[in-house]
Amino acid sequence: MFVAIRAMLLVALPISPATLLPVAAQTVAPTIAGIWQAENGQMKIEMFERDGGYAGRLLWGQRAVEADGKTFKRDVHNPDPSLRTRSLQGITILQNLKWNAHAGRWEGGTLYDGTSGRRASARLTLADGKLEMRAYMGSPMLGRTIRFNRVSN
């Protein structure tokens, strides 16, 4: 009886090696290239392909502009003194993001905060059409997530 039930299950439930892999490992990295705006409206970035992964440049940020909302501040807190006179407009703030198929996200990146001169680790996940950026120092559990919506061109 046990053998008959087992045989019926094997016929009824065909299993391929691909079905044993996690769902994320079966997917190809979706594109995140384009313009994204933070849900709270405080930041707008442009994601672009670079070196087999992704990077992102700052298009606008509430903390990156002067009180007039238009004039970009200078990168005065940059650890590199030669960059302290550059504008924060258009600087690459995200870099080295590589696709991790097993985790289903872009990882290994760094985020530069031009308003403080600090760098943090970064990873990005695309969920329900929203780009979720997790920035952290040390452990991802101690970080902050910012959600972005794609901006249509």
N, C-alpha and C positions, 0 to 999 in steps of 0.2 A: 504494500500500500504506500509506504513512504517513497519508494522508488518511482511509483507511478505519479505521485504528486510532484516530486522533484522534476521529473521529465516534463510534466505539463507546465511548470513554472519556467523552465529553461526555454521551452518553445514559446510561451506566451510573453515572456519578458526578455527579449534578446538584449544582451549587454555587450556593448563594444568598449574597447579600451578608452575611447574618448569620453564615455559617460562616467567613467571613474574619476576623471579629473575635475577639479573645482570649476565652477561655471566661469569664473574670471579668466582661468587659464585657457579657455577655449576661445576667447574673444581677441580680436585684433584691436589695437589701440585706436579708439575713436579720435577724430581730429578735434583739437581745442584751439586751433588757429582762429584768430579773429579778435573782435573787440568785446570786452566784458565790463560791466558796471556792477559795483558792489550793491547789494540789496538796499543798504542804508544810504546809497547815493554819495558816499564819501570818497570813492575812488573809481577811476576808470583805467583799465590796462589793455594793452594789445599783446596777445600771445602770438608767437611766431616760431617756426621751426628753426633749430640751430644745432648743428653737430649731432644729428640723429636723435635729438630730443626736442625739448621746448624751452623757450625763454620768454620773458615778458617785459615790456617797457611801460613806464608810467605815462599815461596821457593826461591825467588830471587827478589831483588828490587834495582834499580839503585842507589837510595839514601841510601840504607842499606848496600852497600858494599864500600870498600876502592877504591882508584883510579885504582888498578889492576883489578877491576871488578870481583874478585873472593873471596877475604877475607871479611867476614862479620864484620861490625862494632859491637861494644858493645852497650848495652842498657843503655848508660850513662845518659840519660835524664829521666829515669824511676822515677816516684814519690816515689817508694819503694826503698830505698837505698840498700836493700839486693839483688835486681835484677840488679843493675847497672853494674855488671861484666859479665853478661850472654851475649852470642852472639845473634844477631837478627835472625840468621839462624833458621828457623823452628818454630819461636814463633807463638803462636795463636794471630792473629791480629784482627780477626772477631769472635764475639761470641754472643750467645743468640738470633739468628735469628729464628723467629717463623712465620709460614705460616698464612697469613690473606687471607682467601678465598674470602671475600667480595672485598678486594682491589686487589687481584690477585698478591700478592708479599710477600716477607719475610720482617718482620718489627721487631722493638723493639731491634735491635742489637746494638752493640758498635764496633767501629773501634779504634784500638790502633795504633798510629803512633810512632814507635820506634825511629825515627830520631828526634822527638821533645818531646816525652814523653806525648803528649796530647791524649785525648780520644774524640771521636765524636760519635754522633748517626749514625746508618747506616740502610739502607734498600736496598733490592735487588729485581730486577725485571728481569725476563727472557723474552726477546722480540726478535723475529726473530732469535733465536738461540744464541743471545748474552746476556751475563749477565751484567746488568747495576747496578752498586753500587753507591748509593747516600749517601754521607757522609756530615754531617752538625752539626753545633752547634746551638741549639735553633730551628730555623725554617728550614724545608727542602728547602724553597725558597732561603735561604742564603748559600746553600751548593754547592758541586761539584759532578759531575757524572763522573765515570770512566767506560768505556765499556771494557768487556773482551770477548775473543773468547776461546771456548773450545779447549784444546790441545789434539790431539789424542794420545793414549798411544802407 
